[in-house]
Amino acid sequence: MAYGFRDMTTGSITVEHPGEAFFKKYLGGVTLAAWYMNKEISGDCDALSPENKIIIAASVLTGSPIPGTSRFTVAAKSPLTDAFGNSEGGGFFGPELKWAGYDAVIVEGKSPKPCYLKITNDTVEICDATHLWGKDTGPVQEAIREEMGDKRVKVLQTGPGGENMIRFAGLLNELKHWNGRCGMGAVFGSKNLRAVAVRGDGRDMFKELDKIREYAKWFGKNMKNHAGLPGFGEVGTMVLPSILSSMGILPTHNFQMNSFDKVAEIDGAKIGAEIKVKREGCYACPVNCKQVVANSSDDPNKNIDPAYGAPEYETLGSLGSNCGIADMIAVCKGNELVARYGLDSVGTGMTIAFAMECYEKGIITKEDTGGLELAFGNVDAFLKIIEMIAHRKGFGDVLAEGSYRAAQKIGKGAEKYAITAKKMEFAAHDGRGKWNVGLGYAVAPNGGDHVVVEHDHCFIGEPNMQPDALVDGDIYPLMKWGFRKTIDPLSLDHDKVRLFVLLQRLWTVYDTLDICIFVGEPSRRMITFEHITQLVNDATGWDMSLFELIRVAERGIVMSRLFNAKCGITIKDEDLPQRMFDPITNGPLEGVHMDREQFLEARMLYYQMTGMNDIGQPIYGKIVELELEELWDK
């Protein structure tokens, strides 16, 4: 078990082997990254300065043949939130990094010229990328593989968006697997780092590899009989727009509405029937939920390159319904453009939707936009503004800062139309219909993150969801700790907050071990927490308990909040935009809104339950309980 430091300023590399006790305490993923951020990054550094550091962290399970364990974490101080930033992604890069012999790579400083980091087993070097700078992601991946003489090289990269330090620029590998959120691509760009390319040969690092392989075989054999998984693989998350619209929780026109009357035009059923060409997946996963689309046309705005995959739900909601785009070709083209340019599709879509509402309200005009009629549903303007954002052209330069900062610059009341938490745009889920999700947006260390806890409707069953999934002892064994079976999605009572605290820790187990929720969430869960505990021990030779795994995850949450405290984040930053407290204006939940008094009480109860003071920062007693005293002095 090892990690490597690479100083981009001096070109030096250091490899460290911190030992088994260290990895037992932090395991990997977001928890390992949070420890390094507290140790290595000052709270007051500029996120786009050389003082910031990038942590790329796998886990003790990454690279195993277990389905759903291909994921890895990228973390740094976020240029979008000015606080803790992390983003998980799947695909093939994480396993390749482990096979090269590294549990984590830390990049610091700034290269004097564009470069990429090449890792081939124990050989690490900085390579010139001047000839790659400014190019789209597809040609860059091809060029790096050609230079390394191996088409199997896995390339994690940003694009022109990251080079131009768009604050919501992301990272992708294989052109379609994303670490999208929190602006990690912009941090790459700030260091003149275009990509990290990895090739590794060591696949036998697991102690009980035969047992792990047997589990993988069991998964593949039984998957077809498991509720939800086979159908999920056929369409992936593209199935969700119509479902959420029918439930009244699909963000539409910048969260002004929650049902989209033209949702069928951007739904997975239509996309699958007309332009889907195949399915793909992440390493070692037979679910194959990644869809691929293609379209041939003389019109460049309608010609879709299958190399960039297909939009998943968050993209369909962000670039589609929330921008009023009722054209599957346009949304799929938008997905291709953000992948070519290295832009997070959620940040891009939500920021464009913000601008469209400002245009609708007359706050900005054609004079501001350079002649673009930036109206909801305008396909030509929608595609043009993505390009303008990626290259910081005209009004795109304003939006490249994200909707929070753009609103500050625009003024005229635009601030109330930026739907953000900690300056980061919400994902494509409206907290007014899922109050657990709403609370998560507020208290998630990295901002408007929807993957913090289980979504509320999983408690009561929803379309394509196994009823009572969360209270089945085989699904969430800890649910028997006194939780009632009926949990109201439109509530933040004490039962809900108690459940939120537990579920945040359980979901952070996923993010610490870099396990995909789609093999672990209700209706699809095959990897139970009993399985997870056994697999960790099979991989490492340890004898960890589920209690210990949850304790590691709690360390990750507390260290994330401790880093935010260093950055000056307090209760004032853990609020929701006013729109969440205004009534929904259409659909089945018309008139529904979050109750602000319940939200404020729930937030304070969350602080008390998790060892935070009354402004949301960790208390010393919690630090001592989790054996993190050395970070307190930092």
Summary of the structure (lengths in Angstrom):
residues: 634
radius of gyration: 22.5
end to end distance: 25.6
largest distance: 65.6
contacts: 2483
relative contact order: 0.12
helix: 45%
strand: 13%
